[in-house]
Amino acid sequence: MTKVAVFGAGSWGTAFAIVLAQAGNQVSVWGRRESLCEAINTRHENPDYLPGLQLPDAITATHDPAQAADGAEAIVLAVPSQSLRDNLRDWADVLPAAVPLVSLMKGVEVGTTKRMSEVIAELTGAGPERIAVVSGPNLAREIAEGQPAAAVVACTDEGTAARLQKLCHSPTFRPYTNNDVIGCELGGATKNVIALAVGMAVGLGFGDNARASVITRGLVETARLGTALGADEHTFSGLAGLGDLVATCSSPLSRNRTFGEKLGQGMTVAEIAGATRQVAEGVKSCASITELAHHHDVEMPIAEHVTKVVAGEMTPKDMLFSLVSRSAKSERWG
């Protein structure tokens, strides 16, 4: 039986651990808090992030990164994107050499504007043939419950992608391979920002026209940035692009959509963040994505406006009406 280590015991890390176990692997989950690891081992449940769901016996948890990584044939990284760099510094000596490093994270690093695969390469020295990304419409609770879902496993090395595809192909989770790491990462990171904008529209009581407009134009912005960075434009019409965007913008299970909805209802960023232990990646990444767009002379008005709302420089209502009233002379693709 293949051992896979999942570094991160949050909702998505735990859900993916379930997928791996159902695919026939032994899974060791690293958790930041010893109390949560104990609950996983003794109660076979993650009460903090996926309460009420029974975890497979093939999943164990540990607070010791060396124990989690020992003997693993693949390392899955599922921590908040803005904490990845510090975590990798701590784990550098225990991660096994030559095994694939798989990113589940959907963010762009604050300060450096680096994608998660770039942070992994910088901190571990791993080449592109060892670094992969899993992305798609992956709402953690639904996947953990065994509802049908699909995703993309992206790696520049087709052999690595195919190997990882087999590791996570379960009866309810279908992975497809892709070599467009840039496109898959940008699709996953940017959709969180667009979901914040959609959530604000929902919170303000606006209807389906407003939501569909933001989603559609958000996809245009995402493809614009991806193409400028060398991604395949076709990626954005697939699971890691449109599929992920629709799920995240439409579902109340989406942390970013829910966060945006509360902003639209009048709560502040600090109030919302203080009321939950879940991380809405778009809140941190919106400024990084906007900065990345500026570096490449890419116009991303939705991302720019969301960044202003998060920074307290604009209200959600002003944001949405500002997007509609801005000049349309350069906007040709509907």
C-alpha positions as CSV (number, residue, x, y, z in Angstrom):
1,M,0.0,0.0,0.0
2,T,1.4,3.4,-1.0
3,K,1.8,6.0,1.8
4,V,0.9,9.6,1.0
5,A,1.5,12.4,3.5
6,V,-0.9,15.4,3.6
7,F,0.5,18.4,5.3
8,G,-2.6,20.3,6.5
9,A,-5.6,19.1,8.5
10,G,-8.0,21.7,7.4
11,S,-11.2,21.0,5.5
12,W,-9.6,20.6,2.0
13,G,-6.6,18.7,3.3
14,T,-8.8,16.3,5.2
15,A,-11.2,15.9,2.3
16,F,-8.3,15.1,0.0
17,A,-6.9,12.6,2.5
18,I,-10.3,10.9,2.3
19,V,-10.0,10.7,-1.5
20,L,-6.5,9.3,-1.2
21,A,-7.6,6.7,1.4
22,Q,-10.6,5.7,-0.8
23,A,-8.2,5.3,-3.7
24,G,-6.3,2.6,-1.7
25,N,-3.5,4.6,-0.1
26,Q,-2.3,4.8,3.5
27,V,-2.5,8.5,4.5
28,S,-0.6,10.3,7.2
29,V,-2.0,13.8,7.9
30,W,0.2,16.4,9.6
31,G,-1.8,18.8,11.8
32,R,-0.7,22.0,13.5
33,R,-2.6,21.2,16.7
34,E,-2.0,18.0,18.7
35,S,-5.5,18.0,20.0
36,L,-6.9,17.8,16.5
37,C,-4.5,15.0,15.6
38,E,-5.7,13.1,18.6
39,A,-9.3,13.5,17.6
40,I,-8.6,12.2,14.1
41,N,-6.7,9.2,15.6
42,T,-9.1,8.3,18.4
43,R,-12.5,9.3,17.0
44,H,-11.8,9.0,13.3
45,E,-13.3,12.5,12.8
46,N,-12.0,16.0,12.2
47,P,-14.4,17.9,14.5
48,D,-13.0,21.3,13.8
49,Y,-13.4,21.3,10.0
50,L,-15.6,18.4,9.0
51,P,-17.7,17.5,12.0
52,G,-19.9,14.5,11.8
53,L,-18.0,12.7,9.0
54,Q,-16.4,9.4,9.7
55,L,-12.8,9.2,8.4
56,P,-11.4,6.0,6.8
57,D,-9.2,3.8,9.0
58,A,-6.4,4.3,6.5
59,I,-6.0,7.9,7.7
60,T,-3.9,8.7,10.7
61,A,-2.7,12.1,12.0
62,T,0.4,13.4,13.7
63,H,1.9,16.7,14.9
64,D,5.4,15.5,14.0
65,P,6.3,16.4,10.4
66,A,9.1,13.9,10.2
67,Q,6.7,11.1,11.2
68,A,4.1,12.2,8.6
69,A,6.7,12.3,5.8
70,D,8.6,9.1,6.7
71,G,8.2,6.6,3.9
72,A,5.8,8.8,1.9
73,E,5.8,8.4,-1.9
74,A,4.1,11.7,-2.4
75,I,3.7,14.9,-0.3
76,V,0.5,16.9,-0.5
77,L,0.7,20.5,0.8
78,A,-2.7,21.8,2.0
79,V,-1.9,24.7,4.3
80,P,-3.1,28.3,3.9
81,S,-1.1,29.8,1.0
82,Q,0.3,32.7,3.0
83,S,1.8,30.3,5.5
84,L,3.4,28.0,3.0
85,R,6.8,29.7,3.0
86,D,7.3,29.6,6.8
87,N,6.0,26.0,6.9
88,L,8.4,24.8,4.2
89,R,11.3,26.3,6.1
90,D,10.3,24.2,9.1
91,W,9.8,21.0,7.0
92,A,12.8,21.3,4.7
93,D,14.9,18.7,6.5
94,V,12.1,16.1,6.7
95,L,10.6,16.1,3.2
96,P,11.9,13.1,1.3
97,A,14.0,13.7,-1.8
98,A,12.7,12.9,-5.3
99,V,9.0,12.4,-4.4
100,P,6.3,14.5,-6.0
101,L,5.2,17.6,-4.1
102,V,1.5,18.3,-4.7
103,S,-0.1,21.7,-4.0
104,L,-3.7,22.0,-3.1
105,M,-3.4,25.7,-2.3
106,K,-5.1,28.4,-4.3
107,G,-3.4,31.7,-3.7
108,V,-0.7,34.1,-4.7
109,E,1.9,35.0,-2.1
110,V,1.7,38.5,-0.6
111,G,4.9,40.5,-1.2
112,T,6.4,38.3,-3.9
113,T,3.3,37.7,-6.1
114,K,4.6,34.1,-6.5
115,R,2.4,31.2,-7.3
116,M,2.5,28.3,-4.8
117,S,4.5,26.1,-7.2
118,E,7.1,28.8,-7.4
119,V,7.3,29.0,-3.6
120,I,7.7,25.3,-3.4
121,A,10.5,25.3,-6.0
122,E,12.3,28.1,-4.2
123,L,12.1,26.6,-0.7
124,T,12.7,22.9,-1.6
125,G,14.9,23.1,-4.7
126,A,12.5,20.7,-6.5
127,G,12.4,20.8,-10.2
128,P,9.2,21.3,-12.2
129,E,9.0,17.5,-12.9
130,R,8.3,17.0,-9.1
131,I,5.9,19.8,-8.5
132,A,2.2,19.3,-9.3
133,V,-1.1,21.1,-8.6
134,V,-4.5,19.8,-8.0
135,S,-7.3,22.2,-8.9
136,G,-11.0,22.2,-9.9
137,P,-14.5,22.5,-8.5
138,N,-13.4,21.0,-5.2
139,L,-15.8,22.1,-2.4
140,A,-14.3,20.1,0.5
141,R,-17.5,19.1,2.3
142,E,-19.1,17.6,-0.8
143,I,-16.0,15.6,-1.7
144,A,-15.5,14.4,1.9
145,E,-19.1,13.1,1.8
146,G,-18.4,11.1,-1.3
147,Q,-20.4,13.2,-3.7
148,P,-19.1,12.9,-7.4
149,A,-16.4,15.4,-8.3
150,A,-13.6,15.9,-10.8
151,A,-10.4,17.8,-10.8
152,V,-7.2,18.5,-12.7
153,V,-3.7,17.2,-11.8
154,A,-1.3,19.5,-13.5
155,C,2.4,18.9,-13.8
156,T,4.9,19.8,-16.6
157,D,6.0,16.2,-16.5
158,E,3.3,13.9,-17.9
159,G,4.6,10.9,-16.1
160,T,4.4,12.5,-12.7
161,A,0.9,13.8,-13.5
162,A,-0.2,10.3,-14.6
163,R,1.2,8.7,-11.4
164,L,-0.6,11.2,-9.2
165,Q,-3.8,10.8,-11.2
166,K,-3.7,7.1,-10.2
167,L,-3.0,7.9,-6.6
168,C,-6.2,10.0,-6.2
169,H,-8.6,8.3,-8.6
170,S,-11.3,7.0,-6.2
171,P,-14.8,5.7,-7.0
172,T,-16.2,9.2,-6.5
173,F,-13.3,11.5,-7.5
174,R,-12.1,11.6,-11.1
175,P,-8.8,13.4,-11.9
176,Y,-7.7,14.5,-15.3
177,T,-4.1,15.4,-16.2
178,N,-2.8,18.6,-17.6
179,N,0.6,20.2,-18.1
180,D,-0.5,23.8,-17.6
181,V,0.6,24.4,-14.1
182,I,0.4,28.2,-14.5
183,G,-3.1,28.2,-15.8
184,C,-4.4,25.8,-13.2
185,E,-2.8,27.8,-10.4
186,L,-4.1,31.2,-11.6
187,G,-7.5,29.8,-12.2
188,G,-7.7,28.5,-8.6
189,A,-6.3,31.7,-7.0
190,T,-8.3,34.3,-9.1
191,K,-11.6,32.5,-8.7
192,N,-11.5,33.2,-5.0
193,V,-11.3,36.9,-5.6
194,I,-14.2,36.8,-8.1
195,A,-16.2,34.8,-5.6
196,L,-15.7,37.6,-3.0
197,A,-17.3,40.0,-5.6
198,V,-20.2,37.6,-6.3
199,G,-20.7,37.2,-2.6
200,M,-20.9,41.0,-2.2
201,A,-23.6,41.1,-4.8
202,V,-25.5,38.4,-3.0
203,G,-25.2,40.2,0.3
204,L,-26.5,43.4,-1.2
205,G,-29.5,41.5,-2.5
206,F,-28.7,41.8,-6.2
207,G,-30.1,39.1,-8.5
208,D,-28.8,36.6,-11.0
209,N,-27.9,39.1,-13.7
210,A,-25.4,40.8,-11.5
211,R,-23.9,37.5,-10.3
212,A,-23.7,36.1,-13.9
213,S,-22.1,39.3,-15.1
214,V,-19.4,39.2,-12.4
215,I,-18.7,35.5,-13.0
216,T,-18.4,35.9,-16.7
217,R,-16.2,39.0,-16.6
218,G,-14.2,37.4,-13.9
219,L,-13.4,34.5,-16.2
220,V,-12.2,37.1,-18.8
221,E,-9.9,38.7,-16.3
222,T,-8.5,35.3,-15.2
223,A,-7.8,34.3,-18.8
224,R,-6.3,37.6,-19.5
225,L,-3.8,37.3,-16.7
226,G,-3.1,33.7,-17.4
227,T,-2.3,34.3,-21.1
228,A,0.1,37.1,-20.2
229,L,2.0,34.7,-17.9
230,G,2.2,32.0,-20.5
231,A,-0.8,29.8,-19.6
232,D,-2.9,27.9,-22.1
233,E,-6.1,29.8,-22.7
234,H,-8.0,26.6,-23.1
235,T,-7.3,25.7,-19.4
236,F,-9.7,28.5,-18.3
237,S,-12.7,26.8,-20.1
238,G,-12.1,23.6,-18.2
239,L,-12.4,22.2,-14.6
240,A,-9.5,24.3,-13.2
241,G,-11.0,27.5,-14.8
242,L,-14.7,27.8,-15.4
243,G,-15.6,24.7,-13.3
244,D,-13.8,26.0,-10.2
245,L,-15.1,29.5,-10.8
246,V,-18.7,28.5,-11.0
247,A,-18.6,26.2,-8.0
248,T,-16.9,28.8,-5.8
249,C,-19.1,31.7,-6.9
250,S,-22.3,29.7,-6.6
251,S,-22.1,27.6,-3.5
252,P,-22.8,28.7,0.1
253,L,-20.2,26.1,1.0
254,S,-17.6,28.4,-0.6
255,R,-15.6,30.3,2.1
256,N,-14.9,33.2,-0.3
257,R,-18.4,33.5,-1.6
258,T,-19.7,33.5,2.1
259,F,-17.1,36.0,3.2
260,G,-18.1,38.3,0.3
261,E,-21.8,37.9,1.2
262,K,-21.1,39.1,4.8
263,L,-19.1,42.1,3.4
264,G,-22.2,42.9,1.3
265,Q,-24.3,42.7,4.4
266,G,-22.2,45.4,6.1
267,M,-19.7,43.4,8.2
268,T,-16.0,44.3,8.2
269,V,-13.1,42.1,7.2
270,A,-12.0,42.0,10.8
271,E,-15.4,41.0,12.1
272,I,-15.8,38.2,9.6
273,A,-12.3,36.9,10.0
274,G,-12.7,36.8,13.8
275,A,-15.9,34.8,13.6
276,T,-14.4,31.7,11.8
277,R,-11.3,29.6,11.8
278,Q,-11.7,29.0,8.1
279,V,-9.4,30.9,5.7
280,A,-10.9,32.8,2.8
281,E,-7.8,32.8,0.5
282,G,-9.1,35.6,-1.8
283,V,-9.0,38.1,1.1
284,K,-5.2,37.8,1.2
285,S,-4.6,37.1,-2.5
286,C,-6.6,39.9,-4.0
287,A,-3.9,42.5,-3.5
288,S,-1.2,40.0,-4.8
289,I,-3.2,39.2,-7.9
290,T,-3.8,42.9,-8.5
291,E,-0.1,43.6,-8.1
292,L,0.8,40.7,-10.4
293,A,-1.6,42.1,-13.0
294,H,0.0,45.5,-12.8
295,H,3.4,44.0,-13.3
296,H,2.3,42.5,-16.6
297,D,0.1,45.4,-17.7
298,V,-3.1,43.3,-17.5
299,E,-6.4,45.0,-16.8
300,M,-8.3,43.3,-14.0
301,P,-11.0,45.8,-12.7
302,I,-12.9,43.2,-10.6
303,A,-9.7,42.2,-8.7
304,E,-8.7,45.8,-8.3
305,H,-12.1,46.8,-6.9
306,V,-12.2,43.8,-4.5
307,T,-8.8,44.8,-3.3
308,K,-10.1,48.3,-2.5
309,V,-13.1,46.9,-0.6
310,V,-10.9,44.5,1.5
311,A,-8.6,47.5,2.3
312,G,-11.6,49.6,3.4
313,E,-11.2,52.1,0.6
314,M,-14.6,51.3,-1.0
315,T,-17.9,49.9,0.0
316,P,-19.3,46.8,-1.7
317,K,-22.2,48.7,-3.2
318,D,-19.9,51.4,-4.6
319,M,-17.6,48.7,-6.0
320,L,-20.3,47.0,-8.0
321,F,-21.8,50.2,-9.4
322,S,-18.3,51.5,-10.2
323,L,-17.6,48.3,-12.2
324,V,-20.8,48.8,-14.2
325,S,-20.3,52.5,-14.9
326,R,-16.7,52.4,-15.9
327,S,-15.8,53.1,-19.6
328,A,-16.6,50.3,-21.9
329,K,-14.5,51.5,-24.9
330,S,-11.8,48.9,-24.4
331,E,-14.1,46.0,-23.5
332,R,-14.8,43.9,-26.6
333,W,-15.0,40.3,-25.5
334,G,-18.4,39.5,-23.9
